[in-house]
Amino acid sequence: MKRYPGIFLRGAGMGAADAVPGVSGGTIAFVTGIYEELIHTIKQFGPSAFVAWRRGGLPMLIAHLNLGFVVPLLAGIAASLISVAHLVVWLMEDHPLLLNGFFFGLVAASALVVGRHPTDWRWWHIAPLVAGLLLAHFLPAVMPLITLLGSPNLMLIVGGAIAISALLLPGVSGSFLLLTMGLYGTVMQGIRTFDLGLIAVFGVGCLIGLFFFSRLLSWLLRRHHAATLQLLLGFIVGSLPVLWPWRELVRYQLGPEGQMIPLDYRYLTPGDFALLTGESAQLPAVAALMLAGLALVLLLDRTGRRPAAVSTPKGANKEDASDA
């Protein structure tokens, strides 16, 4: 029972982060020490759950699905999307420099924390690190191709599968990928207005992405743990430019509904930003929030919530050999 409020708050943090293009709920899960438990738990939702229920009834099913973890986490995410996410979206629209400054510090510190725990690191782990950096850099550029699918419902399903997969990757923002696909405004408006039809179609895509991608990540974390952490570190570091507060949009394209899809930015110093835009760079406030985000992550790590700690739901080990 003591664990439930903490998991709820972690879920709320994940929901708020996922509302911001450029920030990943997976990063929050990583920072707060629940990342691997989250991945392994999601993997449990599948045919094996039916087997557990047949063998031991409801008690074994609850243990197999780790519902003591899942229910408060989902409650936190849902509560955040309904309430806190609205505040975050308002901050993103009215105070983007301050919001990006805080998340930049948070993500930068998470990269330091992950890089400081290179469990049985080998020289060849540079390869997955570089792969993560390259994927984080180039992935948004190919997302506008989803508009070629034509059908709005098919776009929502594919977009949901991609976005939820990105949610499971620290440093890769599902919201930012939705923005580059031209679907961010549509999905957020659907959530705000409780458009059940849109939410259902998008949800189907999310379920597909969760089913397959969680199994891949779970297998990688069990079989190639250190290399996978380096890949995730590459994703985290590669996401930092998207969160740099002082930047200028230099290339974009219009989506199917006329919305602007960002493709490339020019990154500026605070002084150049002020000269270019004629607005204050808010350097003291942004720097303070960067340090606040940095301090928050380092404090969490110092109090023992290690991002790389493995916490596996009951029953997961039995399926190692067969699940991918």
N, C-alpha and C positions, 0 to 999 in steps of 0.2 A: 504493500500500500504506500510506503514511504517513497517508492520510486515513481509513482504515477505523476505527481505534480512536475517533477523534473523532466519527464518525457513529454508531458503536455507542453511545457515551455519550449523545449527543443523543437517540437512540431510547429509551434507558433512562430519561432524564428525561421524555420524552413519555409513556411507559407509566406511570411513577409518578404524574405529574400527572393523567392520565386516570382514575386510581383514586379521585381525590378529588372529590366533588361540589362544584362551584364553580370548579374549575381546569381549564383547557383544555390539551390536548397541543399544540394549535395555537399557544398562547402561548409554550410552550417552543421550538417550532420557530421562531417569530418572533424570540424573544430570542436564540437561538443562531445565527441567520443562515442557516437552511436552508429558510425558509418557502416562498419562491417556487419554489425547485428542487423541493420536495416536491409542490407543486400541479401544476407543469408535468410532473413525472415521472409522477404518478398518471394524468394525462390520456393519457399514451402507451399505457396498457394498454387496448386496444380493437382494433377491426378493423385499424387502421393497423399494429399489431404483426405481424399475419399478412402484410401487404404487405411489411414490412421483411424478414421471414424468407424470403419468396419471392424477393426481389431479391438478398439478400446472405447468406442462410444464417444460421447461428448467430451469427457475429461481428457482423453487422449488427443482429440481434435483440437481442443483449446491449447494444450501443451505444444502440439505439433505446429500450429499456426502462430505460436507465441503471441496470443491475443492480449496478454497483459502488457505487452510492448506496443502492439499495433493499434489498439483502441485509443489509448491516450494520445499517441502520436498523431493519428488521423484526426482526432478531436481538436488537437492544437492547430494542425494545418487548416482544418475547416474554419475554426474560429478566427484564425488570422486572415484567411482569404475574405471572410465576410466583414471583418472589422479593421484589423491592423493594416491589411493590404491597401485599403482605401486611403489611409493616412500616408502610406509609403508612396502610392501613386500621386497623391497631392504634393508630397515633398519632391518627387521626381519632376513634376511639372513646374512647381514654383520655386524650389530651392535645389536644383540639380547639383550645383557645386558642392553644397554641404553633404548631401546624401552620397554622392560619389566619393567624396573625401573619406567619409566614415567607412564605406565598404572597401575602398582601396586599401586602407590601413588594415582592415579585418582580413582581406584576402592575402595581402602581402605577408602578414604575420602567420597565416595558416601555411603559406609556402615555407616560411622559416621553420615552423614546427615540424612539418612533414620531412623537410630536408635534413632535419637534425636527428631523425630516427631512421637511418638507412639500413634496416635489419639485413644482416649478411649481404652487404652491398658488394657487387662485383663490377669490374671495369666495363663489361658489356652492357650493364644497366644504363649506360649513357644512351644506348640506342632507343629504348622505350621512352626515356626522358625527352630526347629530341623529337621522337614521333608524337608525343603529347603536345609539345610546343607547336609543331607544324600543323597538327590537326586543329588545335585551338585557334590558330591564326587563319587557316584556309577554310574551315568548315562553314563559317557564316557566309563566305563568298559564293558557295554553291547552293545555299538554301533558296535563293529566288527561283531556281529551276523548278520548284514545286508548283509554281503558277502554270507550268506547261500541262499539268494534269487536267486542267479545265473544269472538272466537276467540283463545285464548292464542298460537297460532302466528302468526296475522296480526298480533297486537300485537307479537310479537317481531320480525317482519320490518319493520313500519313503525317500531318503536322503534329497530331497528338502523340503518335508513336515516337517521333523524333524528339519532341519536347520532353516527354516523360523519361526517355532514355538519357537526355541531357541532364535532367534533374538528378539522376543517379551518379553523374560524374562531377566531382568537385571541380570548380573552375569553369564549367561549361554551362552557360545560362540557357535554360529552356525558354525563358521569356525573350531573351535576345534573339534566339533562333526563330521564335515565332515572329518577332519583329522583322527579321530579314526575309521571312517567308510571306510577309504581308498579312499575317493572321493575328497579330497581337491585339490590335484594337477590337477585332471581331470577337475573339475569345473573352477578353476582359469585359466587353460590353455584355456578352452573353451571361457571364458570371454575375455581373452587377444587377442585371434585370431578371435573373433566374429563367433564362430561355432554356427550358428543359429539352427541347428538340436539339438545339445546338450543343448543349452540354452532353447529351446522350451520344451524339455522333462523335464528338471530340473524345468522350470517355471510352468509346470502343477502341479508338486508336491508342489511348493511354494504356488500356488493358493489354493490347497486343504488344506494345513496347515493353511494358513491365514483365510480361511472361517470358519473352525471349531474352531481353537484355540483362535482366537480373540473373538469369541462369549463366549467361556468359561471364558476367562479372564475378559471380560466386565461384565459378570454376577457376577463373584466373587468380582470385585471391587465395584459393586453397592450394593450387598447384604451382603458382609462380608469384608468391606474395611480394617479395622485394621488388621484382621487375614491375609488377602491377602498381606498386606504390610510386615507383619512379615515373611510370606513365601518367598517373594521377597528378604527380607533382608538376609534370610538364603541362598538363591541362590548366592547373592552377596558375602557374607563372604566365602561361600564354594568354590567360584571361585578363591580366592586369592592365594592358593598354586600353581595353574597352571601358575600364573604370577610371582612367585618368581624368580628373575633373576639367582640366583646361584643354579642350580640343575643339577642332573645327571640322564640320562635315564637308568633305570635298568631292564626294561622289555618291550618287544615289540613283535609284530608279523608282518609277511609279508602279504600285501594285495594281491588281485587277479592279480595285474599287477606288483608284486614284490616290491611295495612301503612299506616303514617302517611305521607301525602304532604304536604310543607310547601308552603304557598301564600303566606304573608306573614310578615315579621319586623318587630319593633320594634328599632331600633338604639339602643344605650345607650352611655353613658360608662362607663369602667372602674369608677368609684365607684358608679354606679347599678346596674351588673351585680352588684357585690359585695353591695350592700344587698338586691337583689331575690332573688338565689340563695343568699346566705349563704356563698358560696364565694369564694376568693381570685381577684381579677382577674389575678393574675400579671403585673402591668404591667411591671416591669423586664425579665422574661424575654421577654414578648411584644414589647416595644419593641425589645429587642436583636435578636430574630429578624426583625422588620420591617426594621431597618436592614441586617441580613445579606442579606436578599433584595434589598433596594434596591442594596446595594453590589455584589452578584454580577452583577446585570444591567448596571449602569453599567460595571463592569470588563470584561465581555464586549464591550460597545459600544466602550469605549475602546481595546481591543486590536484593533479593526478588524473585528469580526464585525457588520457593519451589518445590522439587521433588514430593510431594504428592498432589499438587494442582489439583483440578478437573476442567477440561475444556471440556465441552461436546458439540459436534456438534448439530445443530438444528435437532429436530426430534428424537433424541436418546431416550429421556425419554419415549416416547409413546410406545416403544417396550420393555421396561423393563420386563413387566410381561410375555412376550411370548418368548423372545430370551434367549438362553443359550449359 
